[in-house]
Amino acid sequence: MMRKRKRKLRRETDEELISLLDRIKEKADQHESYLKNSIHHGGYVESVSRLERAKYLFLLREARARRTTSS
């Protein structure tokens, strides 16, 4: 009984992690595109881009540590 509950909870958490990882990846790629296409970009755009990339890498490491796979 308890094992099924744990597996279900882990599966749900893994699905949330994967969906969050996808959203953050899209945001990071979008900000990279902004930087690539702009002639003069301020420090703010660059810092936001770095922050999004750092979030993505953190979540990616977490997914690897949990051995999460997408279904």
C-alpha positions in Angstrom: 0.0 0.0 0.0 2.7 2.5 1.0 4.9 1.6 -1.9 2.2 2.4 -4.5 1.6 5.7 -2.8 5.4 6.5 -2.9 5.7 5.5 -6.5 2.7 7.6 -7.5 4.0 10.7 -5.6 7.5 10.3 -7.2 6.0 9.9 -10.7 3.9 13.1 -10.2 6.9 15.0 -8.9 9.0 13.8 -11.8 6.3 15.0 -14.2 6.2 18.4 -12.6 10.0 18.6 -12.7 10.1 17.7 -16.4 7.4 20.3 -17.3 9.1 23.0 -15.3 12.4 22.0 -17.0 10.8 22.5 -20.4 9.3 25.9 -19.5 12.6 27.2 -18.1 14.5 25.9 -21.1 12.1 27.8 -23.5 12.6 31.0 -21.4 16.4 30.6 -21.4 16.5 30.0 -25.1 14.2 33.0 -25.7 16.5 35.3 -23.7 19.5 34.0 -25.5 17.8 34.8 -28.8 17.1 38.4 -27.5 20.8 38.8 -26.7 21.9 37.4 -30.1 19.5 39.6 -32.1 20.0 42.8 -30.2 22.5 45.4 -31.3 22.9 47.1 -27.9 21.7 45.1 -24.9 21.8 46.4 -21.4 23.1 44.6 -18.4 19.6 43.8 -17.3 18.9 41.6 -20.3 22.2 39.8 -19.9 21.6 39.2 -16.2 18.1 37.8 -16.8 19.5 35.5 -19.5 22.2 34.2 -17.1 19.6 33.7 -14.4 17.3 31.7 -16.6 20.3 29.6 -17.8 21.4 29.0 -14.2 17.8 27.9 -13.3 17.7 25.5 -16.2 21.1 23.9 -15.4 20.1 23.5 -11.7 16.9 21.8 -12.7 18.7 19.6 -15.2 21.2 18.5 -12.5 18.3 17.7 -10.2 16.5 15.6 -12.8 19.7 13.7 -13.5 20.3 13.1 -9.8 16.7 11.8 -9.5 17.2 9.7 -12.6 14.1 11.2 -14.1 13.0 10.1 -17.5 10.3 11.6 -19.7 7.5 9.3 -20.6 
